Amino acid sequence: MADVAITFSVLPEDSDSNMDTMIAEIKNVLKDQCRISNIEKKEIAFGLMKISLEIVVKDDEGQQDRIEELLRGIKGVGQVDAEDMSLV
């Protein structure tokens, strides 16, 4: 079975959220669920930041939805969007 790389955009609930704390919590929540290939903070505009997250999971049905649900359950996360998906 192939692996899939999925890129997520994770936006905080508000501009005062501690992005480093959110990154640490994302790593903790996902450590047994998938492989994180890249995670970084990026400025969107006017000081508003987002977390760009790229993970690798098995190409099973429902994997993306399960990861999105885990990410939405993290304190401080306001929005999660899948930006890209490709076979690896």
DSSP file (Angstrom, degrees, kcal/mol; ACC not computed):
  #  RESIDUE AA STRUCTURE BP1 BP2  ACC     N-H-->O    O-->H-N    N-H-->O    O-->H-N    TCO  KAPPA ALPHA  PHI   PSI    X-CA   Y-CA   Z-CA
    1    1 A M              0   0    0      0, 0.0    59,-0.1     0, 0.0     2,-0.0   0.000 360.0 360.0 360.0 138.6    0.0    0.0    0.0
    2    2 A A        -     0   0    0     57,-0.2    57,-2.6    56,-0.1     2,-0.3  -0.269 360.0-121.7 -77.8 163.0    1.3    3.5   -0.9
    3    3 A D  E     -A   58   0A   0     55,-0.2    85,-2.4    56,-0.1     2,-0.4  -0.745  19.0-147.0-102.0 156.3    1.9    6.4    1.4
    4    4 A V  E     -AB  57  87A   0     53,-3.3    53,-2.4    -2,-0.3     2,-0.5  -0.985   2.8-147.4-125.4 133.3    0.2    9.8    1.0
    5    5 A A  E     -AB  56  86A   0     81,-3.3    81,-2.2    -2,-0.4     2,-0.4  -0.887  19.5-171.5 -97.4 126.9    1.7   13.2    1.9
    6    6 A I  E     -AB  55  85A   0     49,-2.4    49,-2.6    -2,-0.5     2,-0.5  -0.977  10.9-153.6-122.4 131.3   -0.9   15.6    3.1
    7    7 A T  E     -AB  54  84A   0     77,-2.7    76,-3.4    -2,-0.4    77,-1.4  -0.914  15.9-169.8-105.4 125.6   -0.2   19.3    3.7
    8    8 A F  E     -AB  53  82A   0     45,-3.6    45,-2.6    -2,-0.5     2,-0.5  -0.852  18.4-146.0-113.0 148.9   -2.4   21.1    6.2
    9    9 A S  E     -AB  52  81A   0     72,-3.0    72,-2.3    -2,-0.3     2,-0.6  -0.977  18.6-165.0-109.0 120.3   -2.8   24.7    7.1
   10   10 A V  E     -AB  51  80A   0     41,-2.9    41,-2.7    -2,-0.5    70,-0.2  -0.931   3.7-167.0-113.1 115.6   -3.5   25.1   10.8
   11   11 A L  E     - B   0  79A   0     68,-2.9    67,-3.0    -2,-0.6    68,-1.9  -0.810  18.6-122.1-103.6 141.1   -4.8   28.5   11.9
   12   12 A P  E     - B   0  77A   0      0, 0.0    65,-0.2     0, 0.0     3,-0.1  -0.324  20.7-116.9 -76.1 162.3   -5.0   29.7   15.5
   13   13 A E  S    S+     0   0    0     63,-2.6     2,-0.3     1,-0.1    64,-0.1   0.882  96.2   2.0 -63.9 -38.9   -8.3   30.8   17.2
   14   14 A D  S >  S-     0   0    0     62,-0.3     3,-1.5     1,-0.0    -1,-0.1  -0.939  77.9-104.2-145.7 167.8   -6.8   34.3   17.7
   15   15 A S  T 3  S+     0   0    0     -2,-0.3    34,-0.1     1,-0.3    -2,-0.0   0.628 113.7  63.1 -70.9 -13.0   -3.7   36.2   16.9
   16   16 A D  T 3  S+     0   0    0      2,-0.1    -1,-0.3     3,-0.0    -3,-0.0   0.411  74.6 124.4 -90.9   1.7   -2.4   36.0   20.5
   17   17 A S  S <  S-     0   0    0     -3,-1.5     2,-0.9     1,-0.1     3,-0.1  -0.318  70.3-115.7 -64.2 143.7   -2.1   32.2   20.4
   18   18 A N     >  -     0   0    0      1,-0.2     4,-1.8     2,-0.1     5,-0.1  -0.725  27.8-168.6 -82.8 105.6    1.3   30.8   21.3
   19   19 A M  H  > S+     0   0    0     -2,-0.9     4,-2.5     1,-0.2    -1,-0.2   0.838  83.3  56.4 -67.5 -34.5    2.3   29.1   18.1
   20   20 A D  H  > S+     0   0    0      2,-0.2     4,-2.1     1,-0.2    -1,-0.2   0.891 107.8  48.7 -65.6 -38.4    5.3   27.2   19.6
   21   21 A T  H  > S+     0   0    0      2,-0.2     4,-2.2     1,-0.2    -1,-0.2   0.899 111.1  50.5 -65.9 -40.9    2.9   25.6   22.2
   22   22 A M  H  X S+     0   0    0     -4,-1.8     4,-2.6     2,-0.2    -2,-0.2   0.900 109.3  50.9 -64.3 -40.6    0.6   24.6   19.4
   23   23 A I  H  X S+     0   0    0     -4,-2.5     4,-2.4     2,-0.2    -2,-0.2   0.919 110.2  49.6 -63.0 -43.2    3.4   23.1   17.4
   24   24 A A  H  X S+     0   0    0     -4,-2.1     4,-2.0     1,-0.2    -1,-0.2   0.901 112.5  47.5 -62.0 -40.8    4.5   21.1   20.4
   25   25 A E  H  X S+     0   0    0     -4,-2.2     4,-2.7     2,-0.2     5,-0.2   0.880 109.6  53.0 -69.1 -38.1    1.0   19.9   21.0
   26   26 A I  H  X S+     0   0    0     -4,-2.6     4,-2.4     2,-0.2    -2,-0.2   0.941 110.0  48.3 -60.2 -47.4    0.5   18.9   17.3
   27   27 A K  H  X S+     0   0    0     -4,-2.4     4,-1.0     1,-0.2    -2,-0.2   0.900 113.3  48.2 -59.4 -41.1    3.7   16.8   17.5
   28   28 A N  H  < S+     0   0    0     -4,-2.0     3,-0.4     1,-0.2     4,-0.3   0.921 113.6  45.4 -66.4 -45.0    2.5   15.2   20.7
   29   29 A V  H  < S+     0   0    0     -4,-2.7     3,-0.3     1,-0.2    -2,-0.2   0.858 120.5  39.0 -68.0 -36.3   -1.0   14.4   19.4
   30   30 A L  H >X S+     0   0    0     -4,-2.4     4,-1.8    -5,-0.2     3,-1.6   0.504  83.9 101.0 -94.5  -4.3    0.3   13.0   16.0
   31   31 A K  T 3< S+     0   0    0     -4,-1.0    -1,-0.2    -3,-0.4    -2,-0.1   0.797  94.5  31.4 -56.9 -32.9    3.4   11.2   17.2
   32   32 A D  T 34 S+     0   0    0     -3,-0.3    -1,-0.3    -4,-0.3    -2,-0.1   0.399 117.4  58.5-102.2   1.6    1.7    7.7   17.0
   33   33 A Q  T <4 S-     0   0    0     -3,-1.6     2,-0.3     1,-0.3    -2,-0.2   0.748 115.2 -20.0-102.2 -29.5   -0.7    8.5   14.1
   34   34 A C     <  -     0   0    0     -4,-1.8     2,-0.5    23,-0.1    -1,-0.3  -0.933  69.0 -87.0-164.1 178.2    1.6    9.5   11.3
   35   35 A R  E     -C   56   0A   0     21,-2.1    21,-2.6    -2,-0.3     2,-0.7  -0.931  33.4-143.1-105.4 125.5    5.0   10.8   10.3
   36   36 A I  E     +C   55   0A   0     -2,-0.5    19,-0.3    19,-0.2     3,-0.1  -0.781  21.4 176.4 -87.1 116.6    5.5   14.5   10.4
   37   37 A S  E     +     0   0A   0     17,-2.2     2,-0.3    -2,-0.7    18,-0.2   0.721  67.9   4.7 -93.8 -23.0    7.8   15.4    7.5
   38   38 A N  E     +C   54   0A   0     16,-1.7    16,-3.2     2,-0.0    -1,-0.3  -0.944  56.8 172.3-160.4 138.8    7.6   19.2    7.9
   39   39 A I  E     +C   53   0A   0     -2,-0.3     2,-0.3    14,-0.2    14,-0.2  -0.935  18.8 149.7-149.0 126.3    6.1   21.7   10.4
   40   40 A E  E     -C   52   0A   0     12,-2.1    12,-3.1    -2,-0.3     2,-0.3  -0.995  42.7-111.3-154.7 156.5    6.7   25.4   10.4
   41   41 A K  E     -C   51   0A   0     -2,-0.3     2,-0.4    10,-0.2    10,-0.2  -0.714  34.7-174.4 -87.3 140.1    5.2   28.8   11.3
   42   42 A K  E     -C   50   0A   0      8,-2.8     8,-2.6    -2,-0.3     2,-0.4  -0.998  24.3-124.3-136.0 140.9    4.4   31.0    8.4
   43   43 A E  E     -C   49   0A   0     -2,-0.4     6,-0.3     6,-0.2     3,-0.1  -0.703  20.9-175.3 -83.2 131.4    3.2   34.6    8.3
   44   44 A I  E     -     0   0A   0      4,-3.6     2,-0.3    -2,-0.4    -1,-0.2   0.920  60.5 -47.0 -87.9 -58.7    0.0   35.0    6.4
   45   45 A A  E >  S+C   48   0A   0      3,-0.9     3,-2.5     0, 0.0    -1,-0.3  -0.898 112.5  12.1-174.0 146.1   -0.4   38.8    6.6
   46   46 A F  T 3  S-     0   0    0      1,-0.3     3,-0.1    -2,-0.3    -3,-0.0   0.824 130.7 -49.9  52.0  39.8   -0.3   41.7    9.0
   47   47 A G  T 3  S+     0   0    0      1,-0.3     2,-0.4     0, 0.0    -1,-0.3   0.369 101.3 136.7  84.0  -5.6    1.3   39.6   11.8
   48   48 A L  E <   - C   0  45A   0     -3,-2.5    -4,-3.6    -5,-0.0    -3,-0.9  -0.637  38.1-160.7 -76.9 128.2   -1.3   36.8   11.5
   49   49 A M  E     - C   0  43A   0     -2,-0.4     2,-0.3    -6,-0.3    -6,-0.2  -0.716  13.6-172.8-110.7 158.2    0.5   33.4   11.6
   50   50 A K  E     - C   0  42A   0     -8,-2.6    -8,-2.8    -2,-0.3     2,-0.5  -0.935  24.9-120.6-138.4 164.2   -0.4   29.9   10.5
   51   51 A I  E     -AC  10  41A   0    -41,-2.7   -41,-2.9    -2,-0.3     2,-0.6  -0.947  18.8-153.7-107.5 124.9    1.3   26.5   10.9
   52   52 A S  E     -AC   9  40A   0    -12,-3.1   -12,-2.1    -2,-0.5     2,-0.5  -0.886  19.5-174.7 -97.3 122.0    2.1   24.7    7.8
   53   53 A L  E     -AC   8  39A   0    -45,-2.6   -45,-3.6    -2,-0.6     2,-0.5  -0.972  13.7-171.9-126.4 124.5    2.1   20.9    8.5
   54   54 A E  E     +AC   7  38A   0    -16,-3.2   -17,-2.2    -2,-0.5   -16,-1.7  -0.975  14.8 175.0-117.0 125.3    3.1   18.1    6.1
   55   55 A I  E     -AC   6  36A   0    -49,-2.6   -49,-2.4    -2,-0.5     2,-0.4  -0.830  23.5-140.0-124.1 162.2    2.5   14.5    7.2
   56   56 A V  E     +AC   5  35A   0    -21,-2.6   -21,-2.1    -2,-0.3     2,-0.3  -0.994  29.3 163.3-124.9 126.4    2.8   11.1    5.6
   57   57 A V  E     -A    4   0A   0    -53,-2.4   -53,-3.3    -2,-0.4     2,-0.1  -0.872  44.3 -85.5-133.0 165.4    0.2    8.4    6.2
   58   58 A K  E     -A    3   0A   0     -2,-0.3     2,-2.4   -55,-0.2   -55,-0.2  -0.427  48.7-106.1 -67.4 149.2   -0.8    5.1    4.7
   59   59 A D  S    S+     0   0    0    -57,-2.6     2,-0.3    -2,-0.1   -57,-0.2  -0.413  70.8 140.5 -79.6  65.8   -3.2    5.5    1.7
   60   60 A D    >   -     0   0    0     -2,-2.4     3,-1.5   -59,-0.1     4,-0.3  -0.827  60.4 -96.1-108.1 149.2   -6.2    4.2    3.7
   61   61 A E  T 3  S+     0   0    0     -2,-0.3    -1,-0.0     1,-0.2    -2,-0.0  -0.396 107.2  18.6 -62.8 134.4   -9.7    5.6    3.5
   62   62 A G  T 3> S+     0   0    0     -2,-0.1     4,-2.2     3,-0.0    -1,-0.2   0.385  84.1 119.0  89.5  -3.1  -10.5    8.2    6.2
   63   63 A Q  H <> S+     0   0    0     -3,-1.5     4,-2.3     1,-0.2     5,-0.2   0.930  76.3  48.7 -61.6 -46.4   -6.9    9.0    7.2
   64   64 A Q  H  > S+     0   0    0     -4,-0.3     4,-2.6     1,-0.2    -1,-0.2   0.925 112.1  48.5 -60.9 -45.7   -7.2   12.7    6.3
   65   65 A D  H  > S+     0   0    0      1,-0.2     4,-2.2     2,-0.2    -1,-0.2   0.885 110.6  51.4 -62.0 -39.4  -10.5   13.1    8.2
   66   66 A R  H  X S+     0   0    0     -4,-2.2     4,-1.9     2,-0.2    -1,-0.2   0.911 111.9  46.0 -65.5 -42.8   -9.0   11.3   11.3
   67   67 A I  H  X S+     0   0    0     -4,-2.3     4,-2.5     2,-0.2    -2,-0.2   0.916 111.5  51.9 -66.3 -43.5   -6.0   13.6   11.3
   68   68 A E  H  X S+     0   0    0     -4,-2.6     4,-2.5     1,-0.2    -2,-0.2   0.907 109.0  51.0 -59.3 -41.9   -8.1   16.7   10.8
   69   69 A E  H  X S+     0   0    0     -4,-2.2     4,-1.2     2,-0.2    -1,-0.2   0.909 110.1  49.1 -62.9 -42.7  -10.3   15.7   13.7
   70   70 A L  H  < S+     0   0    0     -4,-1.9     3,-0.3     1,-0.2     4,-0.3   0.910 112.1  48.8 -62.4 -42.5   -7.2   15.3   15.9
   71   71 A L  H >< S+     0   0    0     -4,-2.5     3,-1.5     1,-0.2    -2,-0.2   0.900 107.9  53.4 -65.8 -40.8   -5.8   18.7   14.9
   72   72 A R  H 3< S+     0   0    0     -4,-2.5    -1,-0.2     1,-0.3    -2,-0.2   0.759 101.5  62.1 -65.6 -23.7   -9.2   20.4   15.5
   73   73 A G  T 3< S+     0   0    0     -4,-1.2     2,-0.3    -3,-0.3    -1,-0.3   0.527  80.5 105.0 -79.7  -5.5   -9.2   19.0   19.1
   74   74 A I  S X  S-     0   0    0     -3,-1.5     3,-1.9    -4,-0.3     2,-0.1  -0.601  82.9-107.0 -80.4 134.1   -6.0   20.8   20.0
   75   75 A K  T 3  S+     0   0    0     -2,-0.3     3,-0.1     1,-0.3    -1,-0.1  -0.371 104.3  21.9 -61.0 130.2   -6.4   23.8   22.3
   76   76 A G  T 3  S+     0   0    0      1,-0.3   -63,-2.6    -4,-0.1     2,-0.5   0.213  88.5 125.7  97.4 -13.8   -5.9   27.0   20.4
   77   77 A V  E <   +B   12   0A   0     -3,-1.9    -1,-0.3   -65,-0.2     3,-0.1  -0.675  28.2 172.3 -81.8 125.6   -6.6   25.6   16.9
   78   78 A G  E     +     0   0A   0    -67,-3.0     2,-0.3    -2,-0.5    -1,-0.2   0.797  62.7   8.7-100.1 -36.9   -9.3   27.6   15.1
   79   79 A Q  E     -B   11   0A   0    -68,-1.9   -68,-2.9    -8,-0.1     2,-0.4  -0.998  53.4-164.3-150.7 142.1   -9.3   26.1   11.6
   80   80 A V  E     +B   10   0A   0     -2,-0.3     2,-0.4   -70,-0.2   -70,-0.2  -0.995  13.4 178.5-129.3 125.8   -7.7   23.2    9.8
   81   81 A D  E     -B    9   0A   0    -72,-2.3   -72,-3.0    -2,-0.4     2,-0.6  -0.992  27.1-134.1-129.0 133.3   -7.6   23.0    6.0
   82   82 A A  E     +B    8   0A   0     -2,-0.4   -74,-0.3   -74,-0.2     3,-0.1  -0.760  26.3 177.2 -81.0 122.5   -6.0   20.3    3.8
   83   83 A E  E     +     0   0A   0    -76,-3.4     2,-0.3    -2,-0.6   -75,-0.2   0.784  59.2   3.7 -97.5 -32.3   -4.1   22.2    1.1
   84   84 A D  E     -B    7   0A   0    -77,-1.4   -77,-2.7     2,-0.0     2,-0.3  -0.996  52.1-170.8-155.9 151.4   -2.4   19.4   -0.9
   85   85 A M  E     +B    6   0A   0     -2,-0.3     2,-0.3   -79,-0.2   -79,-0.2  -0.981  15.8 161.8-147.5 134.4   -2.3   15.7   -1.1
   86   86 A S  E     -B    5   0A   0    -81,-2.2   -81,-3.3    -2,-0.3     2,-0.2  -0.997  38.9-106.2-152.1 151.0    0.0   13.5   -3.2
   87   87 A L  E      B    4   0A   0     -2,-0.3   -83,-0.2   -83,-0.2    -2,-0.0  -0.515 360.0 360.0 -72.6 142.6    1.2    9.9   -3.4
   88   88 A V              0   0    0    -85,-2.4   -84,-0.2    -2,-0.2    -1,-0.1   0.347 360.0 360.0-122.4 360.0    4.8    9.3   -2.2
